[in-house]
Amino acid sequence: MPQLIPSTTPIRTFEDHEGTVMAVAVFPDRRRMISGSDDQILRIWDLETGVVLKKMEGHRNEVWALAVSRDGQIIASGDRDGELIVWHGETGESLTQPIKAHSECIKSLDFSQDSTVVATGSRDGIKLWCTKTWKMQGEPIDCGYVYCIRYSPSGELLAIITPQNIQIYNSGSRERVASFTAHTKWNRYRSLAWTPDNTRLLSGGTNADPTIQEWDPLTWQQVGHPWRGHTGGINAIAIHPDGTLVASAAYRDKHVRLWRLSDQQTIAIFQHSSPLSISFSVDGRHILSGGGDNNLKISEWAVPKSFHSKILAITTARHACVMGDLSTAEELLAQDIHTDANDHTSYAHRSFVMARKHNWDHALEDAIKSISIQPSLTGYISKGIALCGKGLIREARAAFDVASMFTNKDPDTNHFLLLIKAIALFNAAQHEEAMVLVNELTAACPDADILGCRVVETYLRVQLGIEAFHGARHDEAADHFTAAVNSSAFSSKLIHQRYEDLTVLFGWDLESLLLTTHQKRCQAFLSAGKSDEALEAHKYMMDAIDDSAKSSCLDWSNEFIERCRVLAAQDVRILGAEIPGQDQGGYDAEPNFFHGMHQVRVKYFLSFLSLTAHHSCLKIPGHDLNSTIGVSKDSGSP
């Protein structure tokens, strides 16, 4: 890679603080940023105009840490004297008086995923605070001097960095599940960050070991080699919203570095006088860094355009697409287009929304408009999907072929493009071609994202199973669902986060895919008259899914068990009618033997029902065994 020349000119600066900017965070609404400083004051900024919207006074010492809740409703800040103050996320007004949380400086704090708990860390360990009462929950976690705390995106784990090691705790039970040595020597600057899909934890080293290390949460082993580039301790790490890029700030070498996660390469360097804090904007297009020494301001740096999310940029409509609120997504994108009539990206994204609404004419019109403004990867993907929706398969293949010219020969992007093509062809009833493409891709690219191939293959198999089920081909449906259940696609519980682009593009409900597949498999066996297999499938399902999934399907499970009982009763009557007293030749057919075998089978069958029914002791309305279990966030989607 050629030598990178540091950029020395930010696109904008935010100036008002009278002390070192120790922490920055961007609100989920994309419109505002908050910063904390050793001038003891927090400031809320308007990201569009750059003006200070609110100065928040209340701390009596330097503000060293702050965090915004996931919903943007609460701000928590901690100072050098160990005091915690809670603020209203909209108004900036204090919700509490200063809480003496620790005897010394609060080095770090973080909100739990559901915003019900704030974790604070200092020399005396970790304390957890209820966000309703602001009382401490339980006893402190005795883990030593804490430099950084970060909840995992799943909310299940709490990562802590101390002078000696990195410690991982179960956030519910508070049990330590892992402890390992990260960087080589002690120094007071350390940092942590999780990737959005929960599959990696990054740690930043010290002046003695100024590297970033990557950890696998399944094994807690280091992944690859340390990332080298900084010459001073790494004070802060931030992850791009789509999980592809990493930003790091080092006070000593006065650099902010932008890294590509896939190959750990530095792709940009920004020169900022003594940066201590860092954050990405919500849309991922900018980096915000806070500084010290003679540079008491926040600098905004542009992420190079070539490294924006290649398939789908983070947009105002993305969250609405993920939630299935397509009307809101369409409205937001229409506003973007109204603001800039030459915004080719927004036209392509609206084409995706129209495709999910099955408005194929509008989808194709937007795709063509996007390409006419500026040919792009996203534009040709949207055209290929729209053409498949209209049944124009040959033209769709051509559009996907042209899309490959805009991947910059990046293998990961090419790989994902082919998966999108396979899904679009499958949705256009080209089932065999789609499955062959996915299987060939898996075989040809063993070093690529095999899990992605497995997820797509599994989802398509579920679709084939649903189609067979609706056609009353129940044995065939059961085979498809069994293959899907046995797939390695379910090896990760966070596939819905890792492959969120598939939800945005096609409305796939990956979060409930495992439960959906199991339920459909049970139904298929039952409809095929295979009661024993149906019960085995139900028991296997209840053993495989977690407690939350069990709670969500209790009503369905009760109805399924009841239908099995009805079938068992029918079995009893049929078997009873078939037990002969004599054979056709008039000889004794040993009725006691046949009756005994019949009783054994029925007894086993009913005891199996009793065993599986213990999972279904509570009725929850809202589920119908006979209804189609959807695997899409879009009503009516195939």
N, C-alpha and C positions, 0 to 999 in steps of 0.2 A: 504494500500500500504506500502511495507517495506521502511525503512529509506534509502534515497538516499545518497550516498557518493559523494561529489563533485569531479569532475575530475580536477586535477591540472596541467595536461600536455597536452597542445594543440598539434595537429599534426604538426603544423608549425607556425612560427611567421614571420612577416614582419617588419624589423627594419631599420629605416633610419631617422625618425622624431626626432627632437630635442625638441619637446614640446608635450603637451597632444594632443592625437588624438581625435578631437571633432566630426568628422563625417566620415562615410565610405559609399560607394555605389558601387554596381557592375554593369558594363555595360551589356546591353542586349546581346552583342556578346559572353558573358561567358568567354572571354579571359582576361579581364582587370578589375581592381578595382581602384577607386580613393579615396583618403583620404585628409582631411583637418585638420590642426593643429594650435595650438596657436604659432607655430614657423613661422606663416604667409605664409607658403608655401603649395601648393597642390601637391600631388604626384600621378602619374598614375603607377600602378604596373602590371606586367605580372603575372597572377595567376598560370601559369604553372611553371615558373622558380623562381618566388618570387622576381625578380629584379625590380628596379625602371626604368620605361621606360621614364619618363618625370617629371621634376620638374617645377612647374608653379609658377612663382614669379610675384607679382604685387600688392598684398595686403600690406597695411601699418600698419595693426593691426591683431590681432588674428582671424583666420578663424573659425567661429562658426557654419556655416551651408553650405550645398552644396546639389545639386541634379543633376541628369542626366536625360535628356529628354527621353521619351518612345522609341524613335527611336535611341538613343545613339549619336545623332549628336551635341547636345549642352550640355554644363556644365554651371551651374550657382553657384556662391559661394558668401556668404555674411560674413562680418567681424564685429568685435566688435565696429568699428567706424561708422557702418551704410552704408558702401560702398558695392556695388554690382559689380561683374566682370563676364563677359560672356566669355566662352572659346569654341574653336572648339573641338567637341567630338572625332575626329580622331587624330588631330595633337597636341592638347593641347595648341595651340597658342591662345592668347587673341583676342577676337573679338571686345571688347570695352575697352575704358579707364575706370577706376573706376567711377561708377555712385553713386553719393551721394543720396542713396535711402531713408535713414532714418537718423534722428538726433542722434540716439543711436544704440546699437547693433542689428544686424539682427539675431533674435533668431531662425527663421525657414524660409524655402522657399520650394516651390513645383511647378512642371510643371503641367499644365492642361493635360488632357488625350490626346489631339491632338497636344500638344507641342507648341501651338500658344501663350500661356500666361504663365508667371511666377508670382506667388503670393509670396510676401515677407511680413514678419511680425516683428514688433518691438513694442516699448512702445507706439508709435503714431498710432497703428492700422495696417491695411492691405493695401498694394498697389499692383496693378496689372500692369504688364509690357508686352507690345507687343514684341514678340520675333523676329519680322522683323525689327522694328524701334528702339526698346528699349526705347520707350517713354511710360510714364505712361498713362494707359487707365482710363479716368474718374477721379473722386475724390476718395480719400482713403476711405476705409470702416472703420467707426469709431466704433470700437468694444472693445476698451480698450487695455491694455497691452497683447500682443500676445506671447505665449510660443511655440505653435506648430500649423502648418497649414497642412492640408492634403485634396487634391482633392479626391472625390470618384472615384472608378474605372469606373463608368459610365460617369464621367465628369459632372454630373448634379449638384452635391453639393460640397460645400467647408466647411470643418469642422475646427473650430478654438477653441483652448483652452486658456482661460484667467485665472487670479487668482480667479475670481468669479464663472465662469461657462464654459460650452461648448456651443458654438453658431454654428448654421448650416445656411448656406446661399445658395440660388440659384445662381449658378455660372454665369448664363447668366444675370438675372435681378438684381442681388446683393441684393435681398430682403431676410431678415432674415426669415427663415421658422420654426426655433425652437431654444429654449434656455432653458437649464436645468442645475441644479446643479449636479455635479458629486461627487467629493470626499469631505471629511469632512472639511479639513482646508487648508489654504493657504500655499504654499511653492513654490519656484521658479522652481522646477523640475516637469514638466508635459509632457505627451507624448500621441500621438494618432496614430491609424493605422486602416485602413479598410480591411476587408476580400476581396479577389479577386472577389467574387460573389456579392459584394455590400450589403450583407444581415446583416452584423454586423459592428459596430464601437467599437473599444476597446480604453479605456483610462487608462493611468497609473497615480497612485496617488503619494503622497508626503511622506516625512519622517513621517509626522503625520498620514498618511493613506496609507501605502505602499501596495496597492492592485491594481489589474486590474479589471476594470468593463466593462461589455459587454452590448451594447445598440442595440435595434431593430430600424432600420431607418423607419419602417412603423409607429411606435407609439412613438418612442423616450423614451420608457420605458426600465428600466434595465432588463436584462435577467439573471435569476438565481441569485446566490450569488456572492459576490466579490471573486476573485481568491486570495488566501492567500498563502504566502510562503516567499516573500521578507521581509526583516526587515529594509530596507531603501527605500527612494524615487526612483521611477522607471523613469530613464532618457530616455529610448528608448524602443520602441516596434517594432518588425518586424514580418510579416506574411509569412509563408512558401508559395512558389509559387502555391501549389495545395490547399491552404487554410485549411489544416488539423492541422497544428502546429503553435505555437506562440513562439517567443523568446523575452525575456525581459532582460534589463541590469539595474543594480542598483549600482550606484557609492558607496553608503555608506556600503552596505553589501558585496561588492566585488564579486558579483555573476552574472552570466548569467544563466537564467532559460529557459528550454524548456518545453512548455506546450502542452497538447493535447486539441484542441479546443472543441471537442465533449463533454468531461466531465470535463474540466477545471483542469485536474490533471497534476502536474509536473512529467515529465518522465525523466529528466536529469538535472544536475546542473554542471556548469563549473565555476571554480574559476579563476577570472581575476582581477588583481589589479585595482580597481576603474574604471570599464567600463562605458563609457559615450555614446558610439555609437554602433550600431549593424545592421547587414544585413545578409540575407541568400544569398548563391550563387544561380545563376539562375537555376541550376539543383536541388536545394533543399537539396543537400547532405552535405553542410557545413554551419557553422555559422561563421561570421567574426565580431570580436568585437574590438573596439579601446579603449585604456586606458589612464590613467593619472598618477599622482604622480610619482613614480620611475619606472613605467612600460610604457615607451613611445613607444609602439609598438602595432601592430595589431595581434591578435591571431586568429588562424583558428581552429575550433572545428568540429569534425565529428558528424553529426546527427546519432544516433543509427540506424543501418540497419533495425531493426524490425519496425521502424516508418517511413520508406520511403513510398511514395505513394503506396498503396497496389495493386491497379489494374493496374495503369500505372505510372511508374516513369517519372519524367520530363527528357526528353532526347533532344538531338540535333534535332531529327526528329519530335518532338511533334508539333512545330509551323507549319512545312510543312504539317503535317497530318491535322491539323485544317484548314489550308488554301486550302486543296485539292491538294497540289502539291506533288503527290505520287511519282513521279520520283525522286525528290530531297530527299524525305524521305527515299526511297529505297537506294539511293546513300550514304546518311549519315550513315545509319545503316550498309551498306556494309563496309564502312570505319571503323566503330567501331569494326565489326567482324574481319576485316583484322588486326586491332591493337591487338585484343585479341580474339583468336580463341575459347576460352572457355567462352566467354561472353554469358551466357545462356539468359540473359535478352534481349540483342539485337537481338538474333535469334527469340525470341517470338515476339518482336515488329515488326521485319521484316515480320513475319507471318501475323500480323494484316494488314500490308500494302499490302501484296500479296492477302489477302482475299478481301480487298477493290478493288483491281484490277481484282478480280474474277479469279486469277491464283491459283486455289484451290490446284493443285498438289504441287506447290512451297510452298504454305502456310502450307500445312500439313507436308512437308519435313522439313521446318524450325521449326515447332512446335515440331516435334519428336526429332530433333537435340537439341533443348533447353532442353527438358525433359531428354534426355540422358546425358547431361552435369550435370544438376542439376534439379530434379523435383521441381516445384514451382507452385504457384497460377497462375501467368501470363502464364507459359508454358502450363498448362492444359486448361486454358481459350482459348488460341490460337488454341490448338488442337480441342477443342469442336467446335469452330467457323468454322475451316477448314473442319471438318468432316460433319457438317451441309451443308456446301457449296457443298460437294461432294455427298450429299444425303444419307449419312451413319448415319441415325438418331439414331439407337440403340447404335452405338459406340460413337456418340456425347454425348448422355445422360450419358454414362459411364464416359466420360472425364470430364464433368461438375460435376458429383458426386465426382470424385476423387479430383477435384479442391477444393471442400469444406473442404477437410482435411488440406488445407494450409491457412485457414483464421484465424487461432489462436482463433477460436470460437468468433471472433469479430462480433457482430450482424449487424453492418452497412456494413461490408464487405460481409457477407453472403447475406444480403438483395440485395446489388448491383449485386452480382454474379448471383442470381436468375433472376434479371431483364435482365442481359446479356444473360442468358440461354433462356429466353422467346423470346428475339429479334432474337437470332440465329435460334431457332426453327421456328419462324414466317417466317423468310427469306427462310427457307427450306420448305415452304408451309404447315407447321403444324399450321395453323392459329387458329383452335379451341383450341388446347392444349396450345398454347402460351397465348391466351386471358384468358383462365381459370387460368393459373398459375399467371398472373398479378392480376386478380381479387381476387384469394385466398390469395395472398401475401398482398394485400391491407387490406383484412378483418382480416387476422391473425396477422398483425403487426401494430395496430393502432398508436403505439408510434414511429414507424420507419419513414422513409422518404416517407410519403404519396404523396408529390408532385412529387417525382421521379416516383412512380407508375402511377400517373395521366399523367405525361409527356409521359411515354412509352405507356400507353393505348391510349392516344390521337394520338400519332404518328402512331401507328398500325392501328387505326381506319381510319386515313387519307389514309394509304396504301390500306386498304380494299375498301375505297371509290373510289380510283383511279382505282383499279382492276375492280370494278363494272361499273365504268364509261366507261372504255375501252371495257367492254363487253356489252355496250349499256343498262345496267340495271340502268337507270338514277334515278328512284325513290329510289332504294336501295342505290345508291351512295349519293343522297341528304340526306338520313337518317344518313349515316355514317358521312358525313361532318357536319351535324347539331349537332350530338352528340359531335363531336370534338370541334366545336365552343363554345358549352355550357359547355365545361369541365373547371374545376378549374385549369388546367395546365397553363392557361394564366394569372393566378393571379399575377405571377411575370414576369416582363419585361426582366429579366436577366437569363432566363432558359438556354440560350445558353452558358452562362458563368458557371453557377452552374453545368450543366451536359455536360461539354466539353468532358469528356471521351467518351460519346456516339458519338460525332463527330469524335474523334480520331479512335474509333473502327469500326464504321459503316458508317461514312461519312454523318451523319444526319445534315441537315441544320436547326437547331432549331431556329436560329435568324429570319428566314423568315417564320416559321411554321404558325403563326397566319394569315399573309397575304395570304399564299398559301391556307390554309384551307378555308378562306372566298371566295377567287376567285373560287376555285373548287366547292364550294357550289352554288355560283351564276350560274356557267356553268351547273351544274347538273339540277337545276330547269329549266333553259332555254331550255336545250336539252330534258327535259321531257315535254316540251310544256306548262309549268306552268309559264306564263309570270308574273302574279301578284306576285307569290312567289319569282320569280327571282329578281324583282324590290325591294321587301321588303328585300331580302337578300343583295342586293347591298347597299341599304340605311343603313342597319344594319352594314355592313362592313365599310362604310365610317364614321359612327359614332364611331366605335370601334377602328380603327387604328389611329396611330399618323400621324403628318404632313409629316414626312420623308417617311413613307410607302405610303401615298397618292401620294407624288411626284414620287415615284418609279413606280407606277402603273397607271399613268394618261393616257397613251396611251391605255393600256389594258381597262381601264374604259371607255374611249371614244368609243372603238370598241364594248364593251358590250352594251352601251347605244344605239349605232346605230343599233345593231342587235335587241334590244328590240323595236326600232321604226319600223323596218321592220316587226317584228312579230305583232306589233300593227296595222300596215296598213293591214296586211293579215286578222287580226281579224275583222277589219272594213268591208272589202269586204265580209267575210264569214257571219258576222252578218247581213249585209245589204241584202244578198241573202236569208237569212232565215226569214226575216220579212214578214209575210203573209198579204194579204189584206182581205182574207176570210178563214175560216176553210173549211175542206173537205165537210161539210154539206151545204155549201153555205151561212152560216150565217156570219154576220159582226164580224170580230175578233178584232175590235178596233185597227186598225193599228196605230193610233196616240199614243196610250198607249205604244205599243211595240217599236215604233220608239223613243219615249221619253226615255224609259228605256235604249235603245241602245245608245242614245246620252250621257246619264249620264255616262254610263260605259266607253265609249271612251274618254269623256272629262276628267274623273278621271284618266284614264290610261295615257293620254298624259300629264296631269298636273303633275303626279307622275314622268314621264320621265323628264320633265323640272326641277322638284325639285332636282332629283338626278344628273342631268347633270351639275349642277353648280359646282360640285366637279371636273369636267373633262374638264376644259376650255383650257388646254394646251396640245399640242401634244409632246410626247417624244418617239422617235423611239426605237425599240429594244424589244417590247413585242407583242405577237401574241395571240389573244384570242383563236385560235384553237390549239395552241401548248400546249404540256404537261407542266404544271407548276411543276418544279422539287422541291423535298423536300430533295435532297441529294446533297452534294458537289462533288460527283463523277458522271461523265457523264456515263449514262448507268446503274447506280445503281437502284435497284428496290425500 
